[in-house]
């Protein structure tokens, strides 16, 4: 593998399973799988995340670029209209974003996070 080139490939990467904190869940029983492909030790992370259906509160203190690979989700910033996310959508969430993430159909994304 190239030293300065990162392929989003989960083969050989340990999966981390999780779920939102119970007090943040608004509906459903969402669970997630994460394959963290990059951790540079300085607050930069990249990988693949997928989640089952449900809705939960989110509060970002970091930057995140993400690209939806599969599924349907709805992202709603407090005080704003909901935004439907489908396969092919790419966007950035800035620090200070507060709202809700709702997985309507199981969703998979690529992410790059800078803390």
FENFENLIN-V562741 format. One record per pair of residues at least 24 apart in sequence whose C-alpha atoms are under 10 Angstrom apart, sorted by the first residue. I is the first residue (numbers start at 1). J is the second residue. D is the distance in whole Angstrom. If there is no record, write none. Layout:
I:J:D
I:J:D
//
This chain:
6:37:8
6:38:8
6:46:9
6:47:10
7:37:9
7:38:10
7:47:9
8:35:9
8:36:10
8:37:7
8:38:9
8:46:8
8:47:6
8:48:7
8:110:8
8:111:10
9:35:9
9:36:10
9:37:8
9:47:8
9:48:8
10:34:9
10:35:6
10:36:8
10:37:7
10:47:8
10:48:7
11:35:9
11:37:10
12:37:10
13:37:7
13:47:10
15:48:10
15:49:10
16:49:9
17:49:10
17:50:10
17:51:10
18:51:9
19:51:9
19:52:10
19:56:10
20:54:10
20:55:9
20:56:7
20:57:8
20:58:9
21:56:9
21:57:9
22:56:9
23:56:9
23:57:9
24:55:9
24:56:5
24:57:5
24:58:8
24:100:9
25:54:8
25:55:6
25:56:4
25:57:7
25:58:10
25:100:9
25:101:10
25:102:10
26:54:8
26:55:5
26:56:5
26:57:7
26:100:9
26:101:10
26:102:9
27:53:9
27:54:5
27:55:5
27:56:7
27:102:9
28:52:9
28:53:6
28:54:4
28:55:7
28:56:9
28:102:9
28:103:9
29:53:7
29:54:6
29:55:8
29:56:10
30:54:5
30:55:7
30:56:8
30:102:9
30:103:8
30:106:9
31:106:10
32:106:10
32:107:9
32:108:9
33:108:9
34:108:10
34:109:10
34:110:10
35:110:10
36:110:10
36:111:9
36:112:10
37:111:10
37:112:10
38:112:9
38:113:10
39:113:10
42:114:9
42:115:8
43:113:8
43:114:6
43:115:5
44:112:7
44:113:6
44:114:5
44:115:6
45:111:8
45:112:6
45:113:5
45:114:7
45:115:8
46:110:7
46:111:5
46:112:4
46:113:6
46:114:9
47:109:8
47:110:6
47:111:5
47:112:7
47:113:9
48:108:7
48:109:6
48:110:5
48:111:6
48:112:9
49:107:8
49:108:6
49:109:5
49:110:6
49:111:7
50:103:10
50:106:7
50:107:5
50:108:4
50:109:6
50:110:9
51:102:10
51:103:7
51:104:10
51:105:9
51:106:6
51:107:5
51:108:7
51:109:9
52:102:10
52:103:7
52:104:8
52:105:7
52:106:5
52:107:7
52:108:9
53:102:7
53:103:5
53:104:6
53:105:6
53:106:6
53:107:8
54:101:8
54:102:6
54:103:5
54:104:7
54:105:9
54:106:9
55:100:7
55:101:6
55:102:4
55:103:6
55:104:8
56:99:8
56:100:5
56:101:6
56:102:7
56:103:9
57:98:8
57:99:6
57:100:4
57:101:6
57:102:9
58:97:8
58:98:6
58:99:5
58:100:5
58:101:7
59:95:8
59:96:7
59:97:6
59:98:4
59:99:7
59:100:8
60:93:8
60:94:7
60:95:5
60:96:5
60:97:5
60:98:6
60:99:9
60:115:10
61:93:10
61:94:8
61:95:4
61:96:6
61:97:8
61:98:9
61:114:10
61:115:7
62:93:8
62:94:7
62:95:5
62:96:8
62:97:9
62:113:7
62:114:6
62:115:5
63:92:7
63:93:6
63:94:5
63:95:6
63:96:9
63:97:10
63:112:8
63:113:6
63:114:5
63:115:6
64:91:8
64:92:6
64:93:5
64:94:7
64:95:8
64:111:7
64:112:6
64:113:4
64:114:6
64:115:9
65:90:7
65:91:6
65:92:4
65:93:6
65:94:9
65:109:10
65:110:8
65:111:6
65:112:5
65:113:6
65:114:9
66:90:6
66:91:6
66:92:6
66:93:8
66:109:6
66:110:6
66:111:4
66:112:6
66:113:9
67:91:7
67:92:9
67:108:9
67:109:5
67:110:5
67:111:7
67:112:9
68:107:7
68:108:6
68:109:4
68:110:7
68:111:9
69:107:7
69:108:5
69:109:5
69:110:7
70:105:9
70:106:7
70:107:5
70:108:5
70:109:7
71:103:8
71:104:8
71:105:5
71:106:5
71:107:4
71:108:7
71:109:9
72:102:9
72:103:6
72:104:5
72:105:5
72:106:7
72:107:6
72:108:9
73:101:7
73:102:5
73:103:4
73:104:5
73:105:7
73:106:8
73:107:7
73:108:10
74:100:8
74:101:6
74:102:5
74:103:6
74:104:7
74:105:10
75:99:8
75:100:6
75:101:5
75:102:6
75:103:9
76:100:5
76:101:7
76:102:8
77:101:9
//
